[in-house]
Amino acid sequence: MHLPELAAEDDRCEVVLLAGRRESRLRTLCDRFGVENYTTDFSAVLADPQIDAVCIATPHPLHVEWGVKALEAGKHVFMQKPLTAKLDEADAMVKAVEKSDRIFLCLPHFSDEIWTIRRMIQEGRLGKIASARARTSHGGPEVYYREILQIFDEPPTDDLWFFDSKQAEVGALFDMGVYAVARLVALLGSARRVSAFTATVEKPTDLEDTATLILEMANGALATAETSWCDPGRTWALSVHGTEAKVEAPRYGAVDAQIFSPTALDRDNAPIQADKLEITEKKGTAHHHFLNCIERMEQPELSHVWAARHVTEILLAALKSAAIGKSGEIYSEAEAPDEIASS
């Protein structure tokens, strides 16, 4: 994702250095994307004065460590998801952003579809939101890694850190469920309580490979977030149900979203009018949005550190809820502080 999107922004930025643990992969990527230099020393990236911004795509247990170091070195930061699996690390990242004057964007970034639906909700076009559902799931990280090995012409391996609880710390909920939860938060705002069930259906791990969450949102709506590593058909579904209309994106990014509204309010079986969602909000790719934020020197409106911290709290509370069989309270806010939001 990162290098192709950045290549499309070559009139505004230049990728000057790649850092990673495998020199052979770095050479391949440099050749493919015309990057002149690489290093296996992450510290060298932060020490380079010509570098203005970094994209951190390490395994997530290393995100906050290098995110904080990058901000302290004066770099803008584009952070892969999830932010972290530890609430104290999320708090440390928030403090680092608040101390810095640099831009910090944390995935997930949201498509123009999500931004448009968010605007519709804000304008009251769906009425009062009663419920919503988001599902983000695929066939598992081993499918992704098989493709990676093919890209780099490397032999097959069973060494998959995603399934190792000591290395990965968390499973499908943080890996894929983060998208579903973040979309619901982007559309509906902060959550106040979560109840969850998790299961290990098929994957060779003691981490969860499937999860379902019920969220009580601060605005009174109920939302369901679903995820799984056991869905090779891949699902990126979204639906938002209001008192006047609903929006459905049955296969996110592949099938046009539609707005459904009643043709009459005095007949239970009156035909439902279906209209294609007209995209009115256009933010572009994640890196395009990141560069726009840097040029304006404004933190992202949605994919900022405070929202990432809120989503982290939701995911951790969900894991605890599944473990003890009780709902968990959420105490943070998804919104940026007033002085940031109004800047």
C-alpha positions, -999 to 999 in steps of 0.1 A, spaced: 0 0 0 26 25 11 50 27 -18 24 27 -47 4 54 -30 35 75 -23 47 70 -59 14 86 -70 23 116 -49 58 121 -65 50 158 -72 47 164 -35 70 140 -18 100 117 -25 108 84 -8 145 86 0 151 57 23 136 23 32 144 6 65 137 -30 74 151 -62 88 157 -82 55 182 -67 32 171 -88 2 135 -74 5 148 -39 8 169 -43 -24 138 -56 -43 116 -28 -31 143 -1 -39 147 -15 -74 109 -17 -80 101 17 -67 132 37 -76 143 43 -41 181 50 -39 189 40 -4 180 14 23 192 5 58 186 -22 84 191 4 111 159 22 120 177 48 140 195 59 109 161 70 95 154 93 124 189 107 124 187 117 87 180 155 85 166 153 50 137 131 61 106 151 70 82 122 76 82 85 82 57 56 76 59 31 104 49 -4 92 67 -26 117 49 -54 135 25 -36 158 43 -44 191 70 -19 178 46 8 167 46 31 197 83 27 205 93 40 171 64 64 168 75 83 199 111 83 188 101 96 153 81 125 168 109 133 192 132 134 162 110 160 145 94 137 119 57 136 109 44 101 114 21 79 93 13 49 116 1 15 105 -28 -1 123 -34 -11 150 -18 16 171 -9 -9 199 -23 -37 220 -15 -19 253 -34 10 268 -3 25 285 15 26 252 -16 43 236 -14 69 264 23 74 257 16 79 221 -11 105 229 13 124 252 41 123 225 17 138 199 5 165 224 41 175 231 50 176 195 42 201 167 43 173 141 14 156 123 4 121 133 -19 99 113 -29 64 124 -46 40 101 -74 31 94 -79 58 69 -114 61 57 -127 59 21 -147 87 4 -177 64 10 -173 66 48 -167 103 47 -199 108 26 -220 86 49 -206 105 79 -217 138 63 -252 124 57 -255 114 94 -243 148 105 -269 165 83 -297 143 96 -305 127 62 -309 93 77 -329 106 107 -318 95 142 -293 66 140 -306 35 158 -280 9 149 -251 1 126 -231 -30 116 -196 -33 102 -178 -65 93 -142 -68 81 -128 -103 77 -106 -124 54 -90 -158 51 -63 -152 75 -27 -137 77 -12 -169 63 -29 -160 29 -13 -126 30 21 -140 38 20 -166 10 16 -137 -14 44 -118 3 67 -148 -1 58 -150 -38 65 -113 -43 100 -117 -29 106 -151 -44 112 -167 -9 105 -203 0 73 -213 19 75 -212 57 53 -221 86 69 -194 108 40 -169 111 43 -144 139 7 -135 137 -3 -168 152 23 -166 180 7 -150 210 41 -141 225 51 -121 194 17 -108 182 0 -103 216 -34 -101 200 -53 -119 172 -80 -112 146 -97 -85 166 -68 -62 165 -56 -73 131 -89 -70 112 -116 -60 137 -98 -27 141 -112 -16 107 -148 -24 116 -146 -7 150 -128 23 136 -155 28 109 -183 26 134 -165 52 156 -158 74 126 -195 74 117 -212 74 151 -186 89 175 -175 76 208 -185 43 224 -195 39 260 -198 2 266 -189 -31 248 -199 -67 251 -180 -93 231 -176 -129 222 -144 -144 207 -136 -178 194 -107 -198 179 -125 -217 151 -98 -230 128 -64 -213 130 -34 -228 148 -32 -203 176 -44 -197 211 -54 -162 200 -89 -155 187 -96 -159 150 -132 -147 152 -149 -120 172 -183 -102 175 -188 -70 195 -219 -51 205 -212 -15 212 -233 10 230 -225 44 215 -225 77 233 -253 90 210 -276 61 220 -272 39 190 -262 2 191 -236 -11 168 -222 -45 159 -186 -51 148 -177 -85 134 -143 -99 123 -127 -132 114 -96 -148 100 -119 -176 88 -136 -158 59 -117 -165 26 -147 -150 7 -136 -117 24 -163 -94 38 -161 -56 41 -198 -49 48 -213 -18 64 -249 -8 72 -262 22 90 -299 23 101 -317 55 108 -353 65 116 -358 79 81 -335 59 59 -306 34 59 -273 30 40 -258 -3 30 -225 -11 14 -228 -49 11 -193 -55 -2 -173 -25 8 -153 -10 -21 -166 -35 -47 -204 -28 -48 -218 7 -48 -234 17 -15 -271 24 -16 -296 45 4 -329 29 11 -359 50 21 -396 43 24 -420 55 -3 -448 58 23 -450 59 61 -486 46 64 -482 12 47 -460 -15 62 -454 -31 28 -449 1 8 -421 -2 -17 -386 8 -6 -368 33 -28 -331 25 -35 -307 51 -47 -270 49 -54 -249 67 -28 -235 99 -44 -200 105 -32 -198 141 -20 -167 139 3 -134 132 -14 -102 127 7 -83 104 -16 -58 78 -4 -43 76 31 -10 91 20 -27 118 -1 -47 128 31 -15 126 52 3 150 29 -27 174 29 -26 174 67 12 182 66 7 210 41 -20 225 63 -2 216 96 -35 202 109 -40 169 126 -63 145 107 -99 150 113 -107 113 120 -75 92 118 -58 110 147 -41 97 178 -70 103 201 -94 82 180 -67 55 177 -64 55 215 -102 52 218 -104 23 194 -75 6 213 -95 9 246 -126 -6 229 -107 -36 215 -90 -43 249 -123 -39 267 -139 -63 242 -112 -90 249 -118 -86 286 -155 -88 281 -152 -120 262 -129 -135 289 -151 -127 319 -185 -127 303 -194 -91 313 -197 -59 294 -169 -33 297 -171 4 302 -152 28 278 -139 60 293 -120 79 266 -134 101 238 -130 95 200 -128 132 193 -97 153 193 -93 179 221 -112 212 214 -80 231 207 -69 206 181 -104 202 165 -109 239 161 -74 247 147 
